[in-house]
């Protein structure tokens, strides 16, 4: 009984000592630690991924052993561990610092108060969510136990650590429920750079490509410009048609930028002007300049209509103005247009219109047609009158002499220059055949006119060859080699290619109500053609006879001229003798007149005049 009482008393004394010791240790832990004499602490905030385990100064190993003994005793007695409370207090003190208001220092103090920068707010870490779960982790021991085993019977306890202890070292207190130390997150500079990179990438992904934007803007501007230019151009044409001359009005109506072909009445009014004006006046200067202005427009329909009108001027214009048209067109093609900074009627500017996909096929035909029209207008006029028309006979001289002999046909109609031009025209005309996809009303009337010109060229060549081969007068002095070349061109190139072109073009023109003649008109017979191909052979046999005839003609002409000279001299002598005889007769007549005048005076003196009777009768 005594032993039980004494043991209980001892147990109560031990419990009281333990409680007293724990209260002292808690009071010491709650007091702020005195700064050490080591290096000054960092003012910057601690890393976001790690937190300080404790603000207390660490203890040495002996204190750790004592704490282990205390923990063992507390476990035996069943008291709660105060380390958990300390850790919670430390976390609250770190996570929720007291807001410090900045106040001006007192006037009496000479040194400014020290400022403590509060730690930055804890940032949300994505790794924390992935690395740790929400469930409660098991409790871990807060301190390491000594390797020497438990020391429950050890009553030696040390007081609070000395103020001048060993250098500070990291605390070994592990916060409850926080797991292993987190990895250090990126710094503020790295975070700013990453944020800027993400923002720039998002902006770059949303922003379109500059080249695409540039192309889109350029296409929209060109489309708007074309639409506005077409609208303003049509308005300008209408206003100009109301305020300009009649010729300008008709030309504007004939070259409207639409799909309807040129009307016949407009062409007749334009071409009819050439028959109303005298050849002394040059009308083609103004007409050609206006047509060039229409050809230089961007719409291909206006260009091809202007070319068609020039084609009709060349083919159907007055023959008196044909030479003026050729000369003026050649001159303008060598002249620079001051408005467009290029020469008149150049193909490059003529074809530099709208390049839409649906207009490319028509522009290809227009290029071939423009070459043919300009070539025809500069080389031939009318229905190829330079080849087919017979030259006018020479008139007598003013002195009454006989007219000179006519020139040979190879120097007038069937010239070498005409042959070269005809070959170029044939090549350009055959190229103007309509291809697949080029059929429309404007191209159809142009192709019909080209085929008609090919028929006209074939007919004119046949007429000239018939006149040269069937008439000896026309072949007098002609070059047989040139005649043979014309016959070869007609039989081998001109006639067969023209027939094939007419046959192919007629089938395409039927859909537009246009028709071509089925026959060529004049043609060469096989015998005449054979004679022309062998012109050099029979020309050599007839040269001797021609030379003899020429000698006889020359002698006869000389004799006739001598006789005429003698007759003229005799007439001159007779004319000189006649004035002398007339002067003698005039002299004799003047003497007789004087004698008769004297006799008359005498008779007049002897005449008695009764004045009274005369007056009486008058009254």
Secondary structure, DSSP 8 states (H G I E B T S, - for coil): -HHHHHHHHHHHHHHHHHHHHHHHHHHHHHS-----SSS----S---TT---S-SS----HHHHHHHHHHHHHHHHHT---HHHHHHHHHHHHHHS----------SS-SS--------------HHHHHHS-SS------SS---TT---TT------S--SS-S---------TT--S-------HHHHHHHHHHHHHHHHHHHS--HHHHHHHHHHHHHHHHHHHHHHHHHHHHHHHHHHS-HHHHHHHHHT-SSSS---HHHHHHHHHHHHHS-TTS--HHHHHHHHHHHHTSS-HHHHHHHHHHHHHHHHHS-GGGHHHHHHHHHHHHTSEETTTTEETT-HHHHT-S---HHHHHHHHHHHHHHHHHHHHHHH--TTTHHHHS--------TT---------GGGTTS-HHHHHHHHHHHHHHHHT---TT--SHHHHHHHHHHHHHHHHHHHHHHHHHHHHHH-HHHHTT--HHHHHHHHHHIIIIIHHHHHHHHHHHHHHHGGGT----SS-SS---HHHHHHHHTHHHHHHHTHHHHHHHHHHHHHHHHHHHHHHHHHHHHHHHHHHHHHHHHHHHHHHHHHHHHHHHHHHHHHHHH----HHHHHHHH-
